[in-house]
Amino acid sequence: MSGAVAVQAYQYVALRCVPRVEREEFCNVGVVLYCHATNYLAAAWRVDEARLAALGDVDPALVRDALAFVDAVCAGTERAGGAGRVPVSQRFGFLKAPRSTVLQPGPVHGGVTADPARQLGHLLDRLTG
């Protein structure tokens, strides 16, 4: 079939800022997308300081620093330490694992796309906008 666009399966998690776990309130601040077929792993994020302030006392600079660490893990840079030295699939596993910090991954979701980078931008707009 000519003109057909190849699509690949992907998985993603929303990244949530959870300043006070006991209140179970959160604000989506980013997305991590992994596409096994293309070995694609990337994060996109935005910190809306007004939304964070509505959740309570949270330092936006600390949230940005945690998100920059997520970027480092995705890219496999030195800043990520051991988490950045493993294969891409294991890096996604590290990022999607539940944790009890201010920055937490939501549940894993999936889909198909012909362009993982474009899909990441779409998910960021949809989940944080």
Backbone as XML, in Angstrom:
<?xml version="1.0"?>
<chain id="A" units="angstrom">
  <residue number="1" name="MET">
    <atom name="N" x="0.845" y="-1.163" z="0.000"/>
    <atom name="CA" x="0.000" y="0.000" z="0.000"/>
    <atom name="C" x="0.897" y="1.234" z="0.000"/>
  </residue>
  <residue number="2" name="SER">
    <atom name="N" x="0.854" y="2.027" z="-1.038"/>
    <atom name="CA" x="1.722" y="3.195" z="-1.101"/>
    <atom name="C" x="1.152" y="4.320" z="-0.245"/>
  </residue>
  <residue number="3" name="GLY">
    <atom name="N" x="2.062" y="5.100" z="0.319"/>
    <atom name="CA" x="1.652" y="6.210" z="1.156"/>
    <atom name="C" x="1.341" y="5.824" z="2.588"/>
  </residue>
  <residue number="4" name="ALA">
    <atom name="N" x="1.453" y="4.531" z="2.901"/>
    <atom name="CA" x="1.173" y="4.106" z="4.277"/>
    <atom name="C" x="2.287" y="4.585" z="5.201"/>
  </residue>
  <residue number="5" name="VAL">
    <atom name="N" x="1.906" y="5.006" z="6.372"/>
    <atom name="CA" x="2.856" y="5.491" z="7.363"/>
    <atom name="C" x="3.065" y="4.387" z="8.398"/>
  </residue>
  <residue number="6" name="ALA">
    <atom name="N" x="4.323" y="4.048" z="8.629"/>
    <atom name="CA" x="4.633" y="3.024" z="9.622"/>
    <atom name="C" x="4.442" y="3.600" z="11.020"/>
  </residue>
  <residue number="7" name="VAL">
    <atom name="N" x="3.689" y="2.881" z="11.811"/>
    <atom name="CA" x="3.494" y="3.319" z="13.186"/>
    <atom name="C" x="4.162" y="2.320" z="14.126"/>
  </residue>
  <residue number="8" name="GLN">
    <atom name="N" x="4.591" y="2.840" z="15.244"/>
    <atom name="CA" x="5.278" y="2.029" z="16.254"/>
    <atom name="C" x="4.550" y="2.180" z="17.583"/>
  </residue>
  <residue number="9" name="ALA">
    <atom name="N" x="4.590" y="1.125" z="18.367"/>
    <atom name="CA" x="4.006" y="1.172" z="19.708"/>
    <atom name="C" x="4.926" y="1.976" z="20.628"/>
  </residue>
  <residue number="10" name="TYR">
    <atom name="N" x="4.329" y="2.663" z="21.571"/>
    <atom name="CA" x="5.102" y="3.395" z="22.572"/>
    <atom name="C" x="4.413" y="3.267" z="23.921"/>
  </residue>
  <residue number="11" name="GLN">
    <atom name="N" x="5.164" y="3.588" z="24.966"/>
    <atom name="CA" x="4.640" y="3.661" z="26.324"/>
    <atom name="C" x="4.996" y="5.037" z="26.875"/>
  </residue>
  <residue number="12" name="TYR">
    <atom name="N" x="4.172" y="5.526" z="27.794"/>
    <atom name="CA" x="4.510" y="6.795" z="28.423"/>
    <atom name="C" x="3.994" y="6.831" z="29.847"/>
  </residue>
  <residue number="13" name="VAL">
    <atom name="N" x="4.603" y="7.700" z="30.623"/>
    <atom name="CA" x="4.119" y="8.026" z="31.962"/>
    <atom name="C" x="4.067" y="9.539" z="32.092"/>
  </residue>
  <residue number="14" name="ALA">
    <atom name="N" x="3.041" y="10.016" z="32.779"/>
    <atom name="CA" x="2.991" y="11.426" z="33.149"/>
    <atom name="C" x="3.846" y="11.583" z="34.406"/>
  </residue>
  <residue number="15" name="LEU">
    <atom name="N" x="4.562" y="12.667" z="34.504"/>
    <atom name="CA" x="5.340" y="12.977" z="35.701"/>
    <atom name="C" x="4.526" y="13.944" z="36.541"/>
  </residue>
  <residue number="16" name="ARG">
    <atom name="N" x="4.346" y="13.576" z="37.796"/>
    <atom name="CA" x="3.492" y="14.341" z="38.698"/>
    <atom name="C" x="4.300" y="14.973" z="39.821"/>
  </residue>
  <residue number="17" name="CYS">
    <atom name="N" x="3.996" y="16.202" z="40.108"/>
    <atom name="CA" x="4.549" y="16.847" z="41.302"/>
    <atom name="C" x="3.543" y="16.602" z="42.424"/>
  </residue>
  <residue number="18" name="VAL">
    <atom name="N" x="4.018" y="15.942" z="43.480"/>
    <atom name="CA" x="3.165" y="15.578" z="44.619"/>
    <atom name="C" x="3.809" y="16.162" z="45.875"/>
  </residue>
  <residue number="19" name="PRO">
    <atom name="N" x="3.520" y="17.422" z="46.191"/>
    <atom name="CA" x="4.202" y="18.067" z="47.320"/>
    <atom name="C" x="3.879" y="17.452" z="48.679"/>
  </residue>
  <residue number="20" name="ARG">
    <atom name="N" x="2.638" y="16.997" z="48.854"/>
    <atom name="CA" x="2.240" y="16.407" z="50.134"/>
    <atom name="C" x="1.503" y="15.102" z="49.842"/>
  </residue>
  <residue number="21" name="VAL">
    <atom name="N" x="2.252" y="14.017" z="49.933"/>
    <atom name="CA" x="1.739" y="12.698" z="49.560"/>
    <atom name="C" x="0.466" y="12.352" z="50.329"/>
  </residue>
  <residue number="22" name="GLU">
    <atom name="N" x="0.412" y="12.732" z="51.589"/>
    <atom name="CA" x="-0.740" y="12.373" z="52.417"/>
    <atom name="C" x="-2.049" y="12.991" z="51.913"/>
  </residue>
  <residue number="23" name="ARG">
    <atom name="N" x="-1.955" y="14.071" z="51.164"/>
    <atom name="CA" x="-3.170" y="14.716" z="50.629"/>
    <atom name="C" x="-3.575" y="14.143" z="49.277"/>
  </residue>
  <residue number="24" name="GLU">
    <atom name="N" x="-2.702" y="13.376" z="48.672"/>
    <atom name="CA" x="-2.944" y="12.740" z="47.369"/>
    <atom name="C" x="-3.308" y="13.745" z="46.279"/>
  </residue>
  <residue number="25" name="GLU">
    <atom name="N" x="-2.778" y="14.953" z="46.392"/>
    <atom name="CA" x="-2.978" y="15.973" z="45.365"/>
    <atom name="C" x="-1.721" y="16.062" z="44.516"/>
  </residue>
  <residue number="26" name="PHE">
    <atom name="N" x="-1.909" y="16.261" z="43.220"/>
    <atom name="CA" x="-0.751" y="16.364" z="42.341"/>
    <atom name="C" x="-1.059" y="17.274" z="41.171"/>
  </residue>
  <residue number="27" name="CYS">
    <atom name="N" x="0.019" y="17.645" z="40.498"/>
    <atom name="CA" x="-0.053" y="18.463" z="39.295"/>
    <atom name="C" x="0.879" y="17.821" z="38.267"/>
  </residue>
  <residue number="28" name="ASN">
    <atom name="N" x="0.359" y="17.499" z="37.087"/>
    <atom name="CA" x="1.223" y="16.952" z="36.040"/>
    <atom name="C" x="2.211" y="18.021" z="35.591"/>
  </residue>
  <residue number="29" name="VAL">
    <atom name="N" x="3.489" y="17.634" z="35.528"/>
    <atom name="CA" x="4.526" y="18.584" z="35.117"/>
    <atom name="C" x="5.346" y="18.082" z="33.936"/>
  </residue>
  <residue number="30" name="GLY">
    <atom name="N" x="5.119" y="16.862" z="33.488"/>
    <atom name="CA" x="5.905" y="16.353" z="32.380"/>
    <atom name="C" x="5.433" y="14.992" z="31.912"/>
  </residue>
  <residue number="31" name="VAL">
    <atom name="N" x="6.143" y="14.494" z="30.897"/>
    <atom name="CA" x="5.849" y="13.196" z="30.292"/>
    <atom name="C" x="7.171" y="12.554" z="29.893"/>
  </residue>
  <residue number="32" name="VAL">
    <atom name="N" x="7.263" y="11.239" z="30.085"/>
    <atom name="CA" x="8.381" y="10.457" z="29.562"/>
    <atom name="C" x="7.784" y="9.472" z="28.558"/>
  </residue>
  <residue number="33" name="LEU">
    <atom name="N" x="8.345" y="9.437" z="27.354"/>
    <atom name="CA" x="7.855" y="8.550" z="26.306"/>
    <atom name="C" x="8.972" y="7.617" z="25.871"/>
  </residue>
  <residue number="34" name="TYR">
    <atom name="N" x="8.633" y="6.320" z="25.752"/>
    <atom name="CA" x="9.590" y="5.287" z="25.327"/>
    <atom name="C" x="8.994" y="4.510" z="24.166"/>
  </residue>
  <residue number="35" name="CYS">
    <atom name="N" x="9.760" y="4.396" z="23.085"/>
    <atom name="CA" x="9.378" y="3.591" z="21.917"/>
    <atom name="C" x="10.478" y="2.560" z="21.689"/>
  </residue>
  <residue number="36" name="HIS">
    <atom name="N" x="10.183" y="1.313" z="22.023"/>
    <atom name="CA" x="11.173" y="0.238" z="21.930"/>
    <atom name="C" x="11.682" y="0.062" z="20.489"/>
  </residue>
  <residue number="37" name="ALA">
    <atom name="N" x="10.783" y="0.076" z="19.525"/>
    <atom name="CA" x="11.147" y="-0.191" z="18.133"/>
    <atom name="C" x="12.165" y="0.795" z="17.586"/>
  </residue>
  <residue number="38" name="THR">
    <atom name="N" x="12.118" y="2.022" z="18.066"/>
    <atom name="CA" x="13.033" y="3.048" z="17.554"/>
    <atom name="C" x="14.107" y="3.427" z="18.574"/>
  </residue>
  <residue number="39" name="ASN">
    <atom name="N" x="14.095" y="2.755" z="19.735"/>
    <atom name="CA" x="15.058" y="3.041" z="20.810"/>
    <atom name="C" x="14.971" y="4.506" z="21.252"/>
  </residue>
  <residue number="40" name="TYR">
    <atom name="N" x="13.761" y="5.030" z="21.247"/>
    <atom name="CA" x="13.512" y="6.430" z="21.593"/>
    <atom name="C" x="13.097" y="6.533" z="23.055"/>
  </residue>
  <residue number="41" name="LEU">
    <atom name="N" x="13.768" y="7.382" z="23.799"/>
    <atom name="CA" x="13.404" y="7.690" z="25.180"/>
    <atom name="C" x="13.654" y="9.177" z="25.389"/>
  </residue>
  <residue number="42" name="ALA">
    <atom name="N" x="12.605" y="9.895" z="25.738"/>
    <atom name="CA" x="12.749" y="11.337" z="25.966"/>
    <atom name="C" x="11.687" y="11.818" z="26.931"/>
  </residue>
  <residue number="43" name="ALA">
    <atom name="N" x="11.993" y="12.939" z="27.546"/>
    <atom name="CA" x="11.055" y="13.594" z="28.449"/>
    <atom name="C" x="10.800" y="15.004" z="27.947"/>
  </residue>
  <residue number="44" name="ALA">
    <atom name="N" x="9.621" y="15.487" z="28.241"/>
    <atom name="CA" x="9.269" y="16.883" z="27.988"/>
    <atom name="C" x="8.525" y="17.351" z="29.230"/>
  </residue>
  <residue number="45" name="TRP">
    <atom name="N" x="8.766" y="18.586" z="29.615"/>
    <atom name="CA" x="8.130" y="19.073" z="30.841"/>
    <atom name="C" x="7.958" y="20.572" z="30.824"/>
  </residue>
  <residue number="46" name="ARG">
    <atom name="N" x="7.046" y="21.009" z="31.701"/>
    <atom name="CA" x="6.843" y="22.441" z="31.943"/>
    <atom name="C" x="6.348" y="22.587" z="33.372"/>
  </residue>
  <residue number="47" name="VAL">
    <atom name="N" x="6.856" y="23.583" z="34.027"/>
    <atom name="CA" x="6.505" y="23.838" z="35.424"/>
    <atom name="C" x="5.663" y="25.108" z="35.483"/>
  </residue>
  <residue number="48" name="ASP">
    <atom name="N" x="4.406" y="24.947" z="35.838"/>
    <atom name="CA" x="3.491" y="26.068" z="35.996"/>
    <atom name="C" x="3.518" y="26.464" z="37.477"/>
  </residue>
  <residue number="49" name="GLU">
    <atom name="N" x="4.235" y="27.532" z="37.779"/>
    <atom name="CA" x="4.436" y="27.924" z="39.177"/>
    <atom name="C" x="3.129" y="28.253" z="39.888"/>
  </residue>
  <residue number="50" name="ALA">
    <atom name="N" x="2.166" y="28.807" z="39.191"/>
    <atom name="CA" x="0.882" y="29.134" z="39.820"/>
    <atom name="C" x="0.151" y="27.857" z="40.233"/>
  </residue>
  <residue number="51" name="ARG">
    <atom name="N" x="0.183" y="26.843" z="39.370"/>
    <atom name="CA" x="-0.455" y="25.562" z="39.719"/>
    <atom name="C" x="0.239" y="24.912" z="40.903"/>
  </residue>
  <residue number="52" name="LEU">
    <atom name="N" x="1.572" y="24.967" z="40.914"/>
    <atom name="CA" x="2.303" y="24.382" z="42.042"/>
    <atom name="C" x="1.982" y="25.108" z="43.341"/>
  </residue>
  <residue number="53" name="ALA">
    <atom name="N" x="1.894" y="26.419" z="43.275"/>
    <atom name="CA" x="1.601" y="27.205" z="44.477"/>
    <atom name="C" x="0.236" y="26.831" z="45.046"/>
  </residue>
  <residue number="54" name="ALA">
    <atom name="N" x="-0.707" y="26.476" z="44.180"/>
    <atom name="CA" x="-2.035" y="26.085" z="44.645"/>
    <atom name="C" x="-1.997" y="24.781" z="45.443"/>
  </residue>
  <residue number="55" name="LEU">
    <atom name="N" x="-0.963" y="23.973" z="45.230"/>
    <atom name="CA" x="-0.836" y="22.707" z="45.951"/>
    <atom name="C" x="-0.146" y="22.857" z="47.298"/>
  </residue>
  <residue number="56" name="GLY">
    <atom name="N" x="0.463" y="23.982" z="47.524"/>
    <atom name="CA" x="1.141" y="24.176" z="48.802"/>
    <atom name="C" x="2.568" y="24.632" z="48.629"/>
  </residue>
  <residue number="57" name="ASP">
    <atom name="N" x="3.334" y="24.403" z="49.642"/>
    <atom name="CA" x="4.717" y="24.875" z="49.699"/>
    <atom name="C" x="5.645" y="23.934" z="48.936"/>
  </residue>
  <residue number="58" name="VAL">
    <atom name="N" x="5.931" y="24.271" z="47.710"/>
    <atom name="CA" x="6.867" y="23.495" z="46.903"/>
    <atom name="C" x="7.756" y="24.473" z="46.141"/>
  </residue>
  <residue number="59" name="ASP">
    <atom name="N" x="9.038" y="24.186" z="46.126"/>
    <atom name="CA" x="10.006" y="25.054" z="45.464"/>
    <atom name="C" x="10.096" y="24.672" z="43.989"/>
  </residue>
  <residue number="60" name="PRO">
    <atom name="N" x="9.633" y="25.531" z="43.082"/>
    <atom name="CA" x="9.676" y="25.211" z="41.656"/>
    <atom name="C" x="11.093" y="24.903" z="41.156"/>
  </residue>
  <residue number="61" name="ALA">
    <atom name="N" x="12.101" y="25.514" z="41.752"/>
    <atom name="CA" x="13.482" y="25.245" z="41.332"/>
    <atom name="C" x="13.862" y="23.793" z="41.623"/>
  </residue>
  <residue number="62" name="LEU">
    <atom name="N" x="13.400" y="23.260" z="42.742"/>
    <atom name="CA" x="13.683" y="21.857" z="43.063"/>
    <atom name="C" x="12.956" y="20.910" z="42.112"/>
  </residue>
  <residue number="63" name="VAL">
    <atom name="N" x="11.739" y="21.279" z="41.726"/>
    <atom name="CA" x="10.986" y="20.475" z="40.759"/>
    <atom name="C" x="11.711" y="20.488" z="39.418"/>
  </residue>
  <residue number="64" name="ARG">
    <atom name="N" x="12.163" y="21.647" z="38.985"/>
    <atom name="CA" x="12.902" y="21.743" z="37.717"/>
    <atom name="C" x="14.194" y="20.920" z="37.766"/>
  </residue>
  <residue number="65" name="ASP">
    <atom name="N" x="14.873" y="20.932" z="38.909"/>
    <atom name="CA" x="16.098" y="20.157" z="39.055"/>
    <atom name="C" x="15.801" y="18.658" z="38.945"/>
  </residue>
  <residue number="66" name="ALA">
    <atom name="N" x="14.713" y="18.207" z="39.575"/>
    <atom name="CA" x="14.330" y="16.793" z="39.477"/>
    <atom name="C" x="13.985" y="16.427" z="38.033"/>
  </residue>
  <residue number="67" name="LEU">
    <atom name="N" x="13.318" y="17.331" z="37.337"/>
    <atom name="CA" x="12.973" y="17.085" z="35.935"/>
    <atom name="C" x="14.221" y="17.079" z="35.049"/>
  </residue>
  <residue number="68" name="ALA">
    <atom name="N" x="15.188" y="17.911" z="35.361"/>
    <atom name="CA" x="16.456" y="17.905" z="34.616"/>
    <atom name="C" x="17.184" y="16.574" z="34.814"/>
  </residue>
  <residue number="69" name="PHE">
    <atom name="N" x="17.058" y="15.980" z="36.004"/>
    <atom name="CA" x="17.634" y="14.661" z="36.236"/>
    <atom name="C" x="16.938" y="13.624" z="35.354"/>
  </residue>
  <residue number="70" name="VAL">
    <atom name="N" x="15.633" y="13.721" z="35.197"/>
    <atom name="CA" x="14.898" y="12.829" z="34.295"/>
    <atom name="C" x="15.441" y="12.979" z="32.878"/>
  </residue>
  <residue number="71" name="ASP">
    <atom name="N" x="15.660" y="14.210" z="32.443"/>
    <atom name="CA" x="16.259" y="14.447" z="31.117"/>
    <atom name="C" x="17.608" y="13.737" z="30.997"/>
  </residue>
  <residue number="72" name="ALA">
    <atom name="N" x="18.410" y="13.820" z="32.052"/>
    <atom name="CA" x="19.738" y="13.193" z="32.045"/>
    <atom name="C" x="19.639" y="11.679" z="31.937"/>
  </residue>
  <residue number="73" name="VAL">
    <atom name="N" x="18.684" y="11.095" z="32.630"/>
    <atom name="CA" x="18.488" y="9.644" z="32.532"/>
    <atom name="C" x="18.083" y="9.277" z="31.113"/>
  </residue>
  <residue number="74" name="CYS">
    <atom name="N" x="17.149" y="10.017" z="30.549"/>
    <atom name="CA" x="16.712" y="9.740" z="29.167"/>
    <atom name="C" x="17.886" y="9.809" z="28.192"/>
  </residue>
  <residue number="75" name="ALA">
    <atom name="N" x="18.722" y="10.822" z="28.352"/>
    <atom name="CA" x="19.850" y="11.034" z="27.444"/>
    <atom name="C" x="21.053" y="10.148" z="27.762"/>
  </residue>
  <residue number="76" name="GLY">
    <atom name="N" x="21.066" y="9.559" z="28.957"/>
    <atom name="CA" x="22.193" y="8.720" z="29.344"/>
    <atom name="C" x="23.456" y="9.513" z="29.637"/>
  </residue>
  <residue number="77" name="THR">
    <atom name="N" x="23.298" y="10.717" z="30.178"/>
    <atom name="CA" x="24.461" y="11.556" z="30.465"/>
    <atom name="C" x="25.058" y="11.209" z="31.833"/>
  </residue>
  <residue number="78" name="GLU">
    <atom name="N" x="26.237" y="11.750" z="32.086"/>
    <atom name="CA" x="26.947" y="11.501" z="33.349"/>
    <atom name="C" x="26.121" y="11.909" z="34.566"/>
  </residue>
  <residue number="79" name="ARG">
    <atom name="N" x="25.351" y="12.973" z="34.445"/>
    <atom name="CA" x="24.551" y="13.439" z="35.585"/>
    <atom name="C" x="23.617" y="12.351" z="36.102"/>
  </residue>
  <residue number="80" name="ALA">
    <atom name="N" x="23.210" y="11.430" z="35.244"/>
    <atom name="CA" x="22.272" y="10.373" z="35.635"/>
    <atom name="C" x="22.947" y="9.264" z="36.429"/>
  </residue>
  <residue number="81" name="GLY">
    <atom name="N" x="24.267" y="9.266" z="36.501"/>
    <atom name="CA" x="24.973" y="8.221" z="37.231"/>
    <atom name="C" x="24.707" y="6.852" z="36.626"/>
  </residue>
  <residue number="82" name="GLY">
    <atom name="N" x="24.559" y="5.852" z="37.479"/>
    <atom name="CA" x="24.344" y="4.484" z="37.016"/>
    <atom name="C" x="23.075" y="4.320" z="36.208"/>
  </residue>
  <residue number="83" name="ALA">
    <atom name="N" x="22.049" y="5.098" z="36.516"/>
    <atom name="CA" x="20.784" y="5.001" z="35.776"/>
    <atom name="C" x="20.960" y="5.398" z="34.316"/>
  </residue>
  <residue number="84" name="GLY">
    <atom name="N" x="21.963" y="6.197" z="34.017"/>
    <atom name="CA" x="22.193" y="6.624" z="32.638"/>
    <atom name="C" x="23.100" y="5.694" z="31.852"/>
  </residue>
  <residue number="85" name="ARG">
    <atom name="N" x="23.678" y="4.705" z="32.519"/>
    <atom name="CA" x="24.616" y="3.803" z="31.844"/>
    <atom name="C" x="23.996" y="2.480" z="31.414"/>
  </residue>
  <residue number="86" name="VAL">
    <atom name="N" x="22.720" y="2.297" z="31.676"/>
    <atom name="CA" x="22.058" y="1.045" z="31.297"/>
    <atom name="C" x="21.325" y="1.237" z="29.971"/>
  </residue>
  <residue number="87" name="PRO">
    <atom name="N" x="20.904" y="0.149" z="29.337"/>
    <atom name="CA" x="20.163" y="0.281" z="28.072"/>
    <atom name="C" x="18.891" y="1.125" z="28.234"/>
  </residue>
  <residue number="88" name="VAL">
    <atom name="N" x="18.430" y="1.652" z="27.124"/>
    <atom name="CA" x="17.280" y="2.558" z="27.104"/>
    <atom name="C" x="16.057" y="1.929" z="27.780"/>
  </residue>
  <residue number="89" name="SER">
    <atom name="N" x="15.791" y="0.663" z="27.515"/>
    <atom name="CA" x="14.610" y="0.025" z="28.114"/>
    <atom name="C" x="14.708" y="0.011" z="29.635"/>
  </residue>
  <residue number="90" name="GLN">
    <atom name="N" x="15.896" y="-0.189" z="30.177"/>
    <atom name="CA" x="16.066" y="-0.179" z="31.629"/>
    <atom name="C" x="15.974" y="1.236" z="32.192"/>
  </residue>
  <residue number="91" name="ARG">
    <atom name="N" x="16.400" y="2.218" z="31.417"/>
    <atom name="CA" x="16.260" y="3.613" z="31.859"/>
    <atom name="C" x="14.782" y="3.972" z="31.990"/>
  </residue>
  <residue number="92" name="PHE">
    <atom name="N" x="13.973" y="3.532" z="31.018"/>
    <atom name="CA" x="12.531" y="3.782" z="31.124"/>
    <atom name="C" x="11.973" y="3.053" z="32.346"/>
  </residue>
  <residue number="93" name="GLY">
    <atom name="N" x="12.434" y="1.841" z="32.579"/>
    <atom name="CA" x="11.999" y="1.104" z="33.768"/>
    <atom name="C" x="12.316" y="1.857" z="35.046"/>
  </residue>
  <residue number="94" name="PHE">
    <atom name="N" x="13.487" y="2.458" z="35.105"/>
    <atom name="CA" x="13.873" y="3.263" z="36.265"/>
    <atom name="C" x="12.934" y="4.458" z="36.428"/>
  </residue>
  <residue number="95" name="LEU">
    <atom name="N" x="12.629" y="5.128" z="35.319"/>
    <atom name="CA" x="11.816" y="6.342" z="35.384"/>
    <atom name="C" x="10.347" y="6.062" z="35.692"/>
  </residue>
  <residue number="96" name="LYS">
    <atom name="N" x="9.845" y="4.899" z="35.285"/>
    <atom name="CA" x="8.427" y="4.593" z="35.527"/>
    <atom name="C" x="8.180" y="3.914" z="36.871"/>
  </residue>
  <residue number="97" name="ALA">
    <atom name="N" x="9.239" y="3.560" z="37.585"/>
    <atom name="CA" x="9.088" y="2.878" z="38.870"/>
    <atom name="C" x="8.470" y="3.818" z="39.911"/>
  </residue>
  <residue number="98" name="PRO">
    <atom name="N" x="7.514" y="3.313" z="40.682"/>
    <atom name="CA" x="6.911" y="4.150" z="41.728"/>
    <atom name="C" x="7.957" y="4.612" z="42.741"/>
  </residue>
  <residue number="99" name="ARG">
    <atom name="N" x="7.773" y="5.813" z="43.241"/>
    <atom name="CA" x="8.675" y="6.346" z="44.266"/>
    <atom name="C" x="7.902" y="7.307" z="45.155"/>
  </residue>
  <residue number="100" name="SER">
    <atom name="N" x="8.455" y="7.566" z="46.298"/>
    <atom name="CA" x="7.760" y="8.441" z="47.244"/>
    <atom name="C" x="8.492" y="9.771" z="47.384"/>
  </residue>
  <residue number="101" name="THR">
    <atom name="N" x="8.776" y="10.388" z="46.269"/>
    <atom name="CA" x="9.410" y="11.695" z="46.252"/>
    <atom name="C" x="8.393" y="12.724" z="45.756"/>
  </residue>
  <residue number="102" name="VAL">
    <atom name="N" x="8.795" y="13.966" z="45.699"/>
    <atom name="CA" x="7.896" y="15.015" z="45.221"/>
    <atom name="C" x="7.576" y="14.830" z="43.739"/>
  </residue>
  <residue number="103" name="LEU">
    <atom name="N" x="8.491" y="14.237" z="42.972"/>
    <atom name="CA" x="8.257" y="13.964" z="41.556"/>
    <atom name="C" x="7.999" y="12.469" z="41.393"/>
  </residue>
  <residue number="104" name="GLN">
    <atom name="N" x="6.792" y="12.121" z="40.936"/>
    <atom name="CA" x="6.397" y="10.718" z="40.822"/>
    <atom name="C" x="5.848" y="10.427" z="39.437"/>
  </residue>
  <residue number="105" name="PRO">
    <atom name="N" x="6.100" y="9.205" z="38.926"/>
    <atom name="CA" x="5.479" y="8.815" z="37.660"/>
    <atom name="C" x="4.055" y="8.329" z="37.907"/>
  </residue>
  <residue number="106" name="GLY">
    <atom name="N" x="3.183" y="8.628" z="36.970"/>
    <atom name="CA" x="1.831" y="8.076" z="37.024"/>
    <atom name="C" x="1.840" y="6.683" z="36.419"/>
  </residue>
  <residue number="107" name="PRO">
    <atom name="N" x="0.663" y="6.117" z="36.187"/>
    <atom name="CA" x="0.579" y="4.787" z="35.576"/>
    <atom name="C" x="1.119" y="4.796" z="34.148"/>
  </residue>
  <residue number="108" name="VAL">
    <atom name="N" x="1.567" y="3.641" z="33.699"/>
    <atom name="CA" x="2.061" y="3.486" z="32.325"/>
    <atom name="C" x="0.867" y="3.360" z="31.387"/>
  </residue>
  <residue number="109" name="HIS">
    <atom name="N" x="0.921" y="4.122" z="30.297"/>
    <atom name="CA" x="-0.090" y="4.061" z="29.246"/>
    <atom name="C" x="0.631" y="3.784" z="27.936"/>
  </residue>
  <residue number="110" name="GLY">
    <atom name="N" x="-0.114" y="3.444" z="26.907"/>
    <atom name="CA" x="0.509" y="3.155" z="25.624"/>
    <atom name="C" x="-0.309" y="3.660" z="24.461"/>
  </residue>
  <residue number="111" name="GLY">
    <atom name="N" x="0.293" y="3.538" z="23.294"/>
    <atom name="CA" x="-0.359" y="3.939" z="22.067"/>
    <atom name="C" x="0.524" y="3.601" z="20.888"/>
  </residue>
  <residue number="112" name="VAL">
    <atom name="N" x="0.170" y="4.120" z="19.730"/>
    <atom name="CA" x="0.983" y="3.948" z="18.528"/>
    <atom name="C" x="1.166" y="5.301" z="17.869"/>
  </residue>
  <residue number="113" name="THR">
    <atom name="N" x="2.320" y="5.470" z="17.241"/>
    <atom name="CA" x="2.620" y="6.736" z="16.575"/>
    <atom name="C" x="3.623" y="6.511" z="15.453"/>
  </residue>
  <residue number="114" name="ALA">
    <atom name="N" x="3.608" y="7.394" z="14.485"/>
    <atom name="CA" x="4.616" y="7.390" z="13.432"/>
    <atom name="C" x="5.774" y="8.314" z="13.791"/>
  </residue>
  <residue number="115" name="ASP">
    <atom name="N" x="5.580" y="9.146" z="14.803"/>
    <atom name="CA" x="6.585" y="10.146" z="15.172"/>
    <atom name="C" x="6.628" y="10.300" z="16.696"/>
  </residue>
  <residue number="116" name="PRO">
    <atom name="N" x="7.496" y="9.540" z="17.379"/>
    <atom name="CA" x="7.535" y="9.604" z="18.842"/>
    <atom name="C" x="7.786" y="11.010" z="19.398"/>
  </residue>
  <residue number="117" name="ALA">
    <atom name="N" x="8.652" y="11.782" z="18.785"/>
    <atom name="CA" x="8.946" y="13.128" z="19.287"/>
    <atom name="C" x="7.712" y="14.026" z="19.200"/>
  </residue>
  <residue number="118" name="ARG">
    <atom name="N" x="7.002" y="13.950" z="18.114"/>
    <atom name="CA" x="5.785" y="14.748" z="17.969"/>
    <atom name="C" x="4.715" y="14.289" z="18.964"/>
  </residue>
  <residue number="119" name="GLN">
    <atom name="N" x="4.626" y="12.978" z="19.159"/>
    <atom name="CA" x="3.661" y="12.441" z="20.114"/>
    <atom name="C" x="3.974" y="12.913" z="21.532"/>
  </residue>
  <residue number="120" name="LEU">
    <atom name="N" x="5.258" y="12.975" z="21.858"/>
    <atom name="CA" x="5.668" y="13.467" z="23.170"/>
    <atom name="C" x="5.181" y="14.904" z="23.383"/>
  </residue>
  <residue number="121" name="GLY">
    <atom name="N" x="5.365" y="15.743" z="22.396"/>
    <atom name="CA" x="4.875" y="17.121" z="22.490"/>
    <atom name="C" x="3.365" y="17.185" z="22.638"/>
  </residue>
  <residue number="122" name="HIS">
    <atom name="N" x="2.667" y="16.346" z="21.887"/>
    <atom name="CA" x="1.199" y="16.300" z="21.984"/>
    <atom name="C" x="0.769" y="15.883" z="23.386"/>
  </residue>
  <residue number="123" name="LEU">
    <atom name="N" x="1.405" y="14.852" z="23.929"/>
    <atom name="CA" x="1.062" y="14.386" z="25.276"/>
    <atom name="C" x="1.363" y="15.462" z="26.319"/>
  </residue>
  <residue number="124" name="LEU">
    <atom name="N" x="2.479" y="16.151" z="26.180"/>
    <atom name="CA" x="2.806" y="17.225" z="27.120"/>
    <atom name="C" x="1.702" y="18.274" z="27.124"/>
  </residue>
  <residue number="125" name="ASP">
    <atom name="N" x="1.282" y="18.712" z="25.955"/>
    <atom name="CA" x="0.219" y="19.715" z="25.872"/>
    <atom name="C" x="-1.085" y="19.204" z="26.469"/>
  </residue>
  <residue number="126" name="ARG">
    <atom name="N" x="-1.403" y="17.967" z="26.186"/>
    <atom name="CA" x="-2.663" y="17.384" z="26.659"/>
    <atom name="C" x="-2.687" y="17.159" z="28.167"/>
  </residue>
  <residue number="127" name="LEU">
    <atom name="N" x="-1.555" y="16.732" z="28.714"/>
    <atom name="CA" x="-1.533" y="16.336" z="30.117"/>
    <atom name="C" x="-1.124" y="17.449" z="31.090"/>
  </residue>
  <residue number="128" name="THR">
    <atom name="N" x="-0.487" y="18.478" z="30.572"/>
    <atom name="CA" x="-0.055" y="19.564" z="31.473"/>
    <atom name="C" x="-0.743" y="20.884" z="31.163"/>
  </residue>
  <residue number="129" name="GLY">
    <atom name="N" x="-1.496" y="20.929" z="30.085"/>
    <atom name="CA" x="-2.100" y="22.179" z="29.652"/>
    <atom name="C" x="-3.339" y="22.495" z="30.290"/>
  </residue>
</chain>
